[in-house]
Amino acid sequence: MHGAFVLSIIFSGVILVLVIIGSTVLLGMKIIKGGISSKGGRAEAEQARIIQEVYEGLNRMETRVEALETLLMEREGKDKR
């Protein structure tokens, strides 16, 4: 059971890292292709907003997983007594 918690934490961390790396690569490709025009600036701002929402959602998910892990570990400790 403890392994599932560790796996979920590792999984959420991997997702977070992939999102950060992917957004960095996409931003780099966008800059290299020709910079940011006024129309492109609006699209870039929208993409940045979406990426921030995903990042914040992943942070909230990580917090929830940690809270669940704590609750289940406490329950497991009570069951052993």
Disulfide bonds with the S-S distance in Angstrom:
none
